[in-house]
Amino acid sequence: MTIYILHGPDFFFIKNKTNQLIKSAEIDAFNQSVYDLDEVDLDTALQDALTIPFMADQKCVVIKNAHFFADAKAKAQMTESTHFKFITSTSESPVLLIFQVPHATLLKNKEMKAFYEHAEIISAPSKKPQDLNAWVERQLSKAQLTLSSDGKKLLMERITHDPETAYHELQKLLLYAAGKTHVDDETLDHLITIQMEDNVFDIMNLLFANEKEAAFKRIRQMLAAKEDPLRILSAFINKFREMVLTQSLLAEGMNQDAIQQYLNVKSGRAYYMMKNARQYPRSHVEKSLKQLEEYDLKIKTGLMDKTLALELFVLGV
């Protein structure tokens, strides 16, 4: 049996690496199984791993959310398993077993170390903005595609929140630019998707900089694009609540990995949550959140129009 443990906060890397391992092993779709330990017990997954492939040379079993490798509280899931101890004794088994562990570090007790000796461990650390920027530069270079300095800045601002978003948006850009050597800023602006979170974050920056006119213009653009004002208002509420919570976690001494695991978010999002939380005064954030929640209550009780509430918030912060 060939065993891999893929662990770390960058789940997009883990997902891609899993697909690469399966493709390299040339395992057909009929002999691939995926189990999520947040939904099924470990023994169910391992029972499959201990059975032979069906009319094939090899099979693959992917076990997602294998928290017991990194979380001492979840370790009981492994110790209670009746099959786990037999996994490493089936070295000649034609099975590719992949554990996906969404944690930055693994447990290092004696029992775990003995198992690690039979597995290949691959780490998927958090991607920092500079890492993503270097990756984008490589992809553009391979495609012999150029952007202006402003175009590159615009691209990075819209994709750095999440590696998976970055991958799909860049693939879209390269597909559009096939046969071209340059994409101008205006085309790039229309081509790369502006995420709701990006819009809200940009407007928050304008509000905190007291640039209300520019913020109001962005809101009008979103409304003109048929965005629901209540959905925009809810996004603001979530963003401010997120900032208050992150500020509390930072005050408790948590780092990026701890915040990511505590809030169950992707590494890129955790990075920006910390950046935002450190950038704005907590008193201002709490005041804005209180105002938003008051408007939200008035909308839901029929006392205020949702578009008016959104505009008043932008003009009144």
Secondary structure, DSSP 8 states (H G I E B T S, - for coil): -EEEEEESS-HHHHHHHHHHHHHHTT--GGGEEEEETTTS-HHHHHHHHTS--SSSS-EEEEEE--GGGT-GGGTHHHHT-SSHHHHTT-TT--EEEEEEE-SSS---SHHHHHHHTTEEEEE-----HHHHHHHHHHHHHHTT-B--HHHHHHHHHHHTT-HHHHHHHHHHHHHHTTT-SB--HHHHHHHS---HHHHHHHHHHHHHTT-HHHHHHHHHHHHHTT--HHHHHHHHHHHHHHHHHHHHHHHTT--HHHHHHHHT--HHHHHHHHHHHHHS-HHHHHHHHHHHHHHHHHHHTTSS-HHHHHHHHHHH-
